[in-house]
């Protein structure tokens, strides 16, 4: 749901689920090893005080400093620090970028858009001037968690194995 409008979502297919588990496993292992917060999959998050927007990234990370304690059994009443969206065959990059801008405008610090067809990851974040910065990582590049997941690096190709 975005701004009160219900968005129909069809369950993802096998490749999508496998990529989510694979990439999510790397993120979760790093988060746990360094005690940084919580990693989730397909979890509902909404901005504080905004029940009209409910977002469910394929993979997410929220730091201990921002995560509610205790962690809710229902929707999380704050957006994550990192949101990962994995394109399915029926998704378009344009729509994923629009969704990334929604995440970023509502408080997410970093969005990774995984593009399985071209073995690529697009990183999006806000600039200091309020614009959107875009970085692309091919299969031979090393993805960085920047200041959101400090010290996290991953060869992009490993996401797709």
Backbone as a chain_set.jsonl record, in Angstrom:
{"seq": "XXXXXXXXXXXXXXXXXXXXXXXXXXXXXXXXXXXXXXXXXXXXXXXXXXXXXXXXXXXXXXXXXXXXXXXXXXXXXXXXXXXXXXXXXXXXXXXXXXXXXXXXXXXXXXXXXXXXXXXXXXXXXXXXXXXXXXXXXXXXXXXXXXXXXXXXXXXXXXXXX", "coords": {"N": [[0.846, -1.157, 0.0], [0.624, 2.162, -0.916], [0.557, 5.418, 0.027], [-2.117, 5.047, 0.765], [-3.206, 3.744, -1.414], [-4.001, 0.623, -2.621], [-1.793, -1.757, -3.766], [-1.617, -4.306, -6.027], [0.047, -7.331, -5.647], [1.685, -9.987, -7.083], [2.659, -13.223, -6.066], [6.176, -13.92, -6.034], [8.301, -15.784, -8.351], [10.228, -18.894, -8.642], [13.066, -18.373, -9.181], [13.336, -15.796, -8.149], [12.732, -16.219, -5.432], [14.86, -17.876, -4.73], [17.075, -16.193, -5.197], [16.504, -14.199, -3.325], [16.764, -15.606, -0.904], [19.451, -16.397, -1.097], [20.973, -13.921, -1.341], [19.964, -12.614, 0.903], [20.931, -14.32, 2.877], [23.684, -13.774, 2.962], [23.608, -11.109, 3.839], [22.261, -11.367, 6.309], [24.041, -13.054, 7.738], [26.269, -11.372, 7.977], [25.197, -9.218, 9.423], [24.477, -10.493, 11.817], [26.985, -11.504, 12.681], [28.337, -9.157, 13.254], [26.68, -7.949, 15.026], [24.721, -5.923, 14.312], [22.027, -5.327, 13.986], [18.834, -6.095, 12.686], [17.972, -8.399, 10.128], [15.641, -8.91, 7.585], [13.11, -10.619, 5.594], [10.661, -10.044, 3.11], [8.998, -8.46, 4.838], [6.572, -6.368, 6.353], [6.829, -2.892, 6.468], [6.197, 0.344, 7.776], [6.181, 3.932, 7.511], [6.799, 5.955, 10.447], [3.845, 6.81, 12.09], [2.401, 6.798, 9.72], [0.097, 5.054, 8.431], [-0.858, 4.682, 5.962], [0.962, 3.958, 4.139], [2.582, 1.081, 3.348], [5.289, -0.873, 3.047], [7.094, -3.591, 1.623], [9.968, -4.798, 1.436], [12.022, -7.087, -0.465], [14.296, -7.988, 0.859], [15.59, -6.732, 3.897], [17.326, -4.499, 6.098], [17.607, -3.339, 9.397], [18.971, -1.207, 11.734], [20.169, -1.761, 15.128], [19.955, 0.591, 16.57], [17.738, 1.837, 15.462], [15.71, -0.033, 15.334], [12.603, -1.191, 16.633], [12.133, -2.168, 20.05], [10.602, -4.405, 22.041], [11.023, -6.319, 18.992], [8.492, -6.018, 16.593], [5.688, -8.275, 16.233], [3.951, -7.913, 14.259], [3.528, -5.546, 11.609], [6.398, -3.466, 11.053], [6.906, -0.416, 12.615], [8.53, 1.565, 11.429], [10.681, 2.516, 8.794], [13.157, 0.416, 7.152], [16.816, 0.597, 7.265], [18.145, -0.291, 5.042], [16.867, -1.368, 1.973], [16.109, -4.017, -0.174], [15.276, -4.78, -3.414], [14.27, -7.228, -5.639], [14.165, -7.781, -8.999], [11.487, -9.259, -10.704], [10.376, -11.291, -13.504], [8.072, -9.945, -14.452], [8.369, -7.391, -13.519], [9.4, -3.971, -14.004], [12.335, -2.027, -14.573], [11.971, 0.681, -14.37], [9.673, 0.921, -12.726], [10.716, -0.251, -10.395], [12.688, 1.605, -9.772], [11.079, 3.82, -9.228], [9.804, 2.887, -6.932], [12.049, 2.673, -5.299], [12.65, 5.368, -4.976], [10.469, 6.13, -3.446], [10.949, 4.652, -1.093], [13.389, 5.913, -0.309], [12.598, 8.594, -0.007], [11.048, 8.367, 2.201], [12.695, 7.713, 4.267], [14.487, 5.493, 4.13], [17.891, 4.59, 3.865], [19.516, 3.394, 1.928], [19.032, 1.711, -1.118], [19.004, -1.313, -2.823], [18.677, -2.553, -6.006], [18.153, -5.498, -7.5], [18.988, -7.032, -10.495], [18.319, -9.712, -12.087], [18.351, -10.64, -14.789], [20.463, -9.366, -16.07], [22.537, -9.769, -14.406], [23.17, -7.82, -12.391], [23.413, -5.164, -9.974], [21.785, -2.362, -8.78], [22.489, 0.497, -6.986], [20.897, 2.837, -4.965], [20.601, 6.025, -3.489], [19.987, 8.912, -1.394], [21.261, 12.132, -2.219], [23.254, 14.738, -0.686], [22.124, 17.077, -1.549], [19.535, 16.382, -1.916], [18.828, 15.005, -4.162], [18.826, 11.99, -6.209], [21.188, 9.472, -6.071], [22.829, 7.199, -8.204], [24.368, 4.106, -8.54], [25.862, 1.521, -10.379], [26.45, -1.983, -10.336], [28.119, -4.508, -11.842], [28.483, -8.095, -12.483], [31.166, -8.583, -11.822], [31.877, -6.663, -10.059], [32.282, -5.223, -6.742], [30.007, -5.04, -4.244], [29.09, -2.58, -1.858], [28.274, -1.937, 1.544], [28.409, 0.592, 2.43], [27.881, 3.327, 4.645], [25.687, 2.283, 5.795], [25.624, -0.5, 6.176], [28.23, -0.934, 7.644], [31.433, -1.829, 6.521], [30.542, -4.069, 5.162], [30.988, -6.003, 2.324], [30.509, -7.475, -0.87], [31.025, -9.644, -3.514], [29.337, -9.074, -6.423], [28.606, -11.143, -8.179], [28.219, -13.347, -6.537], [25.676, -13.185, -5.547], [24.088, -14.199, -7.509], [24.65, -16.879, -7.777]], "CA": [[0.0, 0.0, 0.0], [1.394, 3.398, -0.992], [-0.328, 6.575, 0.198], [-3.493, 4.588, 0.862], [-3.601, 2.998, -2.602], [-3.636, -0.79, -2.542], [-1.052, -2.21, -4.94], [-1.707, -5.763, -6.122], [1.337, -7.969, -5.825], [1.616, -11.413, -7.369], [3.812, -13.875, -5.441], [7.298, -14.1, -6.954], [8.599, -17.133, -8.804], [11.315, -19.656, -8.044], [14.357, -17.683, -9.243], [13.243, -14.67, -7.219], [12.835, -16.752, -4.071], [16.21, -18.377, -4.531], [17.959, -15.03, -5.079], [16.205, -13.557, -2.037], [17.376, -16.407, 0.152], [20.899, -16.351, -1.259], [21.473, -12.591, -0.986], [19.577, -12.389, 2.294], [21.814, -15.098, 3.76], [24.924, -13.008, 3.124], [23.322, -9.935, 4.663], [21.946, -11.817, 7.676], [25.26, -13.547, 8.376], [27.1, -10.215, 8.314], [24.5, -8.469, 10.481], [24.595, -11.264, 13.069], [28.389, -11.576, 13.082], [28.761, -7.85, 13.764], [25.632, -7.488, 15.937], [24.342, -4.602, 13.806], [20.584, -5.085, 14.004], [17.988, -7.198, 12.209], [17.765, -8.596, 8.699], [14.33, -9.528, 7.375], [12.645, -10.836, 4.226], [9.228, -9.859, 2.867], [8.384, -7.959, 6.069], [5.889, -5.093, 6.167], [7.344, -1.715, 7.186], [5.507, 1.593, 7.434], [6.797, 5.086, 8.153], [6.161, 6.3, 11.722], [2.624, 7.605, 12.016], [1.811, 6.749, 8.381], [-0.467, 3.725, 8.177], [-1.324, 4.667, 4.581], [2.054, 3.434, 3.324], [3.13, -0.167, 3.87], [6.239, -1.381, 2.069], [7.596, -4.914, 1.974], [11.129, -5.121, 0.604], [12.378, -8.508, -0.533], [15.253, -8.145, 1.951], [15.787, -5.444, 4.565], [18.161, -4.419, 7.297], [17.342, -2.205, 10.267], [19.991, -1.195, 12.783], [19.696, -1.818, 16.519], [19.632, 1.955, 17.012], [16.438, 2.251, 14.929], [14.712, -1.107, 15.418], [11.803, -1.214, 17.853], [12.454, -3.221, 21.006], [10.812, -5.644, 21.293], [10.727, -6.273, 17.558], [7.067, -6.338, 16.484], [5.206, -9.491, 15.582], [3.223, -7.442, 13.079], [4.301, -4.628, 10.792], [7.408, -2.668, 11.742], [6.441, 0.969, 12.49], [9.596, 2.447, 10.966], [11.266, 1.888, 7.61], [14.508, -0.098, 7.392], [17.952, 1.381, 6.781], [18.453, -0.835, 3.722], [15.809, -2.143, 1.321], [16.555, -4.709, -1.38], [14.208, -5.209, -4.309], [14.747, -8.129, -6.678], [13.244, -7.731, -10.127], [10.893, -10.476, -11.24], [10.158, -11.103, -14.941], [6.986, -9.013, -14.754], [8.734, -6.068, -13.023], [10.216, -3.126, -14.867], [13.335, -1.25, -13.851], [11.357, 1.992, -14.105], [8.816, 0.779, -11.536], [11.593, -0.497, -9.245], [13.317, 2.892, -9.436], [10.043, 4.635, -8.588], [9.649, 2.356, -5.577], [13.266, 3.057, -4.568], [12.507, 6.778, -4.608], [9.514, 6.173, -2.332], [11.701, 4.222, 0.085], [14.365, 6.927, 0.082], [11.91, 9.813, 0.437], [10.395, 8.09, 3.482], [13.671, 7.475, 5.325], [15.454, 4.427, 3.89], [19.173, 5.205, 3.514], [20.13, 2.754, 0.77], [18.19, 0.723, -1.801], [19.656, -2.11, -3.852], [17.763, -3.181, -6.968], [18.837, -6.638, -8.109], [18.497, -7.29, -11.845], [18.825, -11.048, -12.426], [18.553, -10.871, -16.225], [21.757, -8.847, -16.518], [23.489, -10.023, -13.312], [23.575, -6.49, -11.968], [22.751, -4.55, -8.814], [21.775, -0.908, -8.821], [22.404, 1.091, -5.649], [20.311, 4.189, -4.994], [20.55, 6.721, -2.197], [19.794, 10.359, -1.506], [22.451, 12.968, -2.133], [23.093, 15.812, 0.293], [21.27, 18.098, -2.153], [18.167, 15.872, -1.991], [18.612, 14.247, -5.387], [19.036, 10.552, -6.101], [22.44, 8.986, -6.636], [22.715, 5.865, -8.769], [25.602, 3.39, -8.846], [25.569, 0.184, -10.899], [27.468, -2.994, -10.069], [28.018, -5.712, -12.657], [28.828, -9.312, -11.741], [32.559, -8.578, -11.374], [32.06, -5.559, -9.112], [32.097, -5.507, -5.316], [28.948, -4.243, -3.637], [29.478, -2.067, -0.542], [27.191, -1.501, 2.421], [28.658, 1.999, 2.752], [27.716, 3.606, 6.078], [24.457, 1.619, 6.244], [26.153, -1.774, 6.678], [29.658, -0.618, 7.618], [32.364, -2.929, 6.324], [29.97, -5.141, 4.339], [31.274, -6.048, 0.892], [30.118, -8.742, -1.475], [31.15, -9.723, -4.967], [27.97, -9.133, -6.95], [28.344, -12.441, -8.808], [27.801, -14.335, -5.539], [24.21, -13.07, -5.384], [23.417, -14.927, -8.59], [25.073, -18.286, -7.825]], "C": [[0.903, 1.235, 0.0], [0.419, 4.558, -0.985], [-1.803, 6.173, 0.168], [-3.981, 3.798, -0.337], [-3.086, 1.57, -2.494], [-2.987, -1.209, -3.856], [-1.097, -3.734, -4.948], [-0.332, -6.34, -6.417], [1.123, -9.464, -6.016], [2.826, -12.071, -6.715], [4.925, -14.111, -6.463], [7.53, -15.567, -7.289], [9.828, -17.727, -8.14], [12.657, -18.947, -8.042], [14.408, -16.546, -8.228], [13.43, -15.14, -5.779], [14.242, -17.24, -3.754], [17.21, -17.225, -4.362], [17.751, -14.312, -3.75], [16.886, -14.296, -0.892], [18.896, -16.306, 0.096], [21.47, -15.005, -0.787], [21.17, -12.293, 0.481], [20.46, -13.135, 3.276], [23.136, -14.378, 4.0], [24.708, -11.813, 4.057], [23.083, -10.35, 6.107], [23.2, -12.283, 8.41], [26.146, -12.379, 8.823], [26.493, -9.43, 9.484], [24.635, -9.183, 11.823], [26.032, -11.284, 13.582], [28.851, -10.279, 13.739], [27.729, -7.206, 14.693], [25.146, -6.08, 15.58], [22.85, -4.299, 13.917], [19.834, -6.311, 13.545], [17.914, -7.206, 10.692], [16.452, -9.35, 8.537], [14.088, -9.778, 5.89], [11.134, -10.652, 4.197], [8.459, -9.449, 4.127], [7.747, -6.604, 5.788], [6.468, -4.016, 7.07], [6.483, -0.523, 6.809], [6.202, 2.756, 8.142], [6.085, 5.402, 9.472], [4.941, 7.198, 11.508], [1.928, 7.59, 10.667], [1.336, 5.332, 8.092], [-0.998, 3.609, 6.744], [-0.249, 4.143, 3.62], [2.634, 2.207, 4.017], [4.0, -0.761, 2.769], [6.819, -2.697, 2.553], [8.777, -5.263, 1.067], [11.414, -6.62, 0.609], [13.344, -8.87, 0.587], [15.409, -6.774, 2.593], [16.736, -5.6, 5.743], [17.741, -3.175, 8.065], [18.305, -2.298, 11.451], [19.362, -1.3, 14.17], [19.233, -0.446, 16.983], [18.239, 2.382, 16.574], [15.345, 1.197, 15.097], [13.916, -1.011, 16.715], [12.215, -2.384, 18.748], [11.311, -3.309, 22.005], [10.427, -5.471, 19.822], [9.296, -6.753, 17.359], [6.771, -7.673, 15.801], [4.438, -9.132, 14.313], [4.111, -6.498, 12.288], [5.245, -3.788, 11.635], [7.072, -1.191, 11.526], [7.544, 1.991, 12.18], [10.217, 1.748, 9.756], [12.689, 1.419, 7.901], [15.578, 0.883, 6.912], [18.289, 0.997, 5.341], [17.245, -1.614, 3.224], [16.384, -2.746, 0.046], [15.317, -5.149, -2.154], [14.825, -6.059, -5.415], [13.72, -8.136, -7.804], [12.784, -9.128, -10.505], [10.645, -10.241, -12.723], [9.073, -10.079, -15.278], [7.269, -7.586, -14.263], [9.495, -5.284, -14.09], [11.205, -2.363, -13.999], [12.774, 0.124, -13.493], [10.507, 1.935, -12.847], [9.666, 0.551, -10.283], [12.281, 0.801, -8.813], [12.324, 3.829, -8.764], [9.841, 4.191, -7.14], [10.853, 2.727, -4.719], [13.168, 4.516, -4.115], [11.506, 6.954, -3.467], [10.222, 5.764, -1.045], [12.6, 5.344, 0.587], [13.696, 8.191, 0.606], [11.236, 9.624, 1.796], [11.373, 7.622, 4.557], [14.652, 6.333, 5.152], [16.75, 5.085, 3.396], [19.78, 4.67, 2.228], [19.163, 1.724, 0.208], [19.048, 0.02, -2.842], [18.578, -2.749, -4.712], [18.542, -4.261, -7.693], [18.164, -6.952, -9.441], [19.048, -8.634, -12.332], [19.134, -11.248, -13.91], [19.911, -10.386, -16.723], [22.836, -8.976, -15.43], [24.07, -8.713, -12.778], [22.802, -6.055, -10.734], [22.885, -3.042, -8.962], [21.617, -0.403, -7.393], [21.877, 2.513, -5.787], [20.302, 4.735, -3.584], [20.342, 8.195, -2.453], [21.139, 11.06, -1.451], [22.2, 14.037, -1.07], [22.171, 16.902, -0.223], [19.819, 17.638, -2.295], [17.839, 15.158, -3.284], [18.866, 12.77, -5.143], [20.338, 10.17, -6.794], [22.251, 7.542, -7.064], [24.109, 5.316, -9.041], [25.208, 2.002, -9.316], [26.758, -0.737, -10.679], [27.191, -4.206, -10.935], [28.498, -6.909, -11.861], [30.264, -9.336, -11.206], [32.858, -7.477, -10.361], [31.847, -6.037, -7.677], [31.089, -4.508, -4.759], [29.396, -3.816, -2.243], [28.252, -1.629, 0.24], [27.323, -0.05, 2.859], [28.526, 2.227, 4.249], [26.46, 2.953, 6.652], [24.78, 0.256, 6.856], [27.677, -1.628, 6.661], [30.528, -1.864, 7.497], [31.84, -4.062, 5.46], [30.393, -4.967, 2.891], [30.895, -7.425, 0.385], [30.341, -8.658, -2.975], [29.754, -9.946, -5.533], [27.638, -10.493, -7.554], [27.831, -13.485, -7.821], [26.291, -14.309, -5.286], [23.498, -14.021, -6.336], [23.798, -16.397, -8.686], [24.071, -19.197, -7.158]], "O": [[1.825, 1.343, 0.808], [-0.435, 4.678, -1.864], [-2.634, 6.886, -0.394], [-5.072, 3.229, -0.288], [-1.893, 1.338, -2.301], [-3.566, -1.034, -4.928], [-0.668, -4.378, -3.99], [0.363, -5.888, -7.327], [0.462, -10.119, -5.209], [3.927, -11.527, -6.799], [4.657, -14.458, -7.613], [7.031, -16.466, -6.613], [10.395, -17.154, -7.209], [13.33, -18.915, -7.012], [15.408, -16.364, -7.534], [14.183, -14.544, -5.009], [14.748, -17.041, -2.65], [18.082, -17.275, -3.495], [18.713, -13.869, -3.122], [17.506, -13.683, -0.023], [19.55, -16.148, 1.126], [22.353, -14.97, 0.071], [22.021, -11.781, 1.208], [20.716, -12.652, 4.379], [23.648, -14.374, 5.119], [25.518, -11.546, 4.945], [23.641, -9.752, 7.027], [23.399, -11.942, 9.576], [26.704, -12.401, 9.92], [27.198, -9.033, 10.411], [24.88, -8.546, 12.848], [26.271, -11.104, 14.776], [29.659, -10.299, 14.667], [27.887, -6.054, 15.098], [25.153, -5.173, 16.412], [22.456, -3.133, 13.939], [20.144, -7.431, 13.952], [17.807, -6.159, 10.054], [16.182, -10.309, 9.26], [14.776, -9.219, 5.036], [10.423, -11.045, 5.122], [7.412, -10.014, 4.442], [8.316, -5.784, 5.067], [6.584, -4.201, 8.282], [6.081, -0.387, 5.653], [6.743, 2.592, 9.236], [4.888, 5.143, 9.6], [5.018, 8.219, 10.823], [0.946, 8.31, 10.484], [2.09, 4.511, 7.57], [-1.525, 2.566, 6.357], [-0.517, 3.913, 2.44], [3.12, 2.295, 5.145], [3.509, -1.109, 1.695], [7.014, -2.894, 3.752], [8.609, -5.941, 0.054], [11.087, -7.326, 1.563], [13.225, -9.934, 1.195], [15.364, -5.758, 1.899], [16.912, -6.686, 6.295], [17.545, -2.105, 7.489], [18.428, -3.346, 12.084], [18.191, -0.976, 14.365], [18.241, -0.329, 17.702], [17.613, 3.207, 17.24], [14.161, 1.524, 15.006], [14.488, -0.777, 17.78], [12.597, -3.449, 18.262], [11.079, -2.357, 22.751], [9.628, -4.606, 19.463], [8.918, -7.791, 17.901], [7.503, -8.125, 14.921], [4.297, -9.954, 13.407], [5.333, -6.645, 12.301], [4.942, -3.441, 12.777], [6.962, -0.75, 10.382], [7.483, 3.138, 12.622], [10.268, 0.519, 9.709], [13.353, 1.954, 8.788], [15.277, 1.869, 6.24], [18.668, 1.842, 4.53], [16.669, -2.42, 3.955], [17.064, -2.063, -0.72], [14.428, -5.806, -1.611], [15.795, -5.647, -6.052], [12.551, -8.457, -7.589], [13.585, -10.057, -10.612], [10.697, -9.096, -13.17], [9.165, -9.411, -16.308], [6.5, -6.67, -14.554], [10.145, -5.861, -14.962], [10.936, -2.089, -12.829], [13.076, 0.663, -12.429], [10.611, 2.812, -11.99], [9.365, 1.102, -9.224], [12.435, 1.057, -7.619], [12.682, 4.553, -7.835], [9.722, 5.02, -6.237], [10.699, 3.059, -3.544], [13.561, 4.851, -2.997], [11.677, 7.829, -2.619], [10.109, 6.446, -0.026], [12.575, 5.685, 1.769], [14.179, 8.795, 1.563], [10.892, 10.599, 2.464], [10.956, 7.186, 5.63], [15.577, 6.206, 5.954], [16.707, 6.026, 2.602], [20.475, 5.394, 1.516], [18.55, 0.959, 0.953], [19.731, 0.662, -3.641], [17.674, -3.409, -4.2], [19.49, -3.965, -8.421], [16.946, -7.117, -9.517], [20.126, -8.683, -12.925], [20.083, -11.954, -14.25], [20.451, -10.93, -17.686], [23.904, -8.371, -15.525], [25.285, -8.526, -12.721], [21.687, -6.514, -10.483], [23.967, -2.522, -9.234], [20.711, -0.828, -6.676], [22.35, 3.289, -6.617], [20.034, 4.021, -2.618], [20.496, 8.675, -3.577], [22.044, 10.64, -0.731], [21.071, 14.217, -0.613], [21.509, 17.581, 0.562], [18.966, 18.406, -2.74], [16.698, 14.745, -3.492], [19.093, 12.348, -4.009], [20.557, 10.504, -7.959], [21.596, 6.759, -6.376], [24.929, 5.968, -9.686], [24.327, 1.37, -8.732], [27.914, -0.334, -10.815], [26.158, -4.859, -10.789], [28.878, -6.772, -10.698], [30.546, -10.039, -10.235], [33.979, -7.379, -9.863], [31.302, -7.114, -7.439], [31.299, -3.296, -4.802], [30.014, -4.6, -1.523], [27.321, -1.036, -0.306], [26.464, 0.476, 3.566], [29.003, 1.416, 5.043], [26.195, 3.054, 7.85], [24.272, -0.093, 7.921], [28.338, -2.144, 5.76], [30.386, -2.82, 8.259], [32.61, -4.934, 5.059], [30.183, -3.909, 2.299], [30.954, -8.413, 1.117], [29.899, -7.711, -3.627], [29.072, -10.9, -5.161], [26.499, -10.949, -7.45], [27.1, -14.398, -8.203], [25.71, -15.307, -4.858], [22.447, -14.575, -6.015], [23.323, -17.098, -9.58], [24.275, -20.41, -7.111]]}, "num_chains": 1, "name": "protein.A"}
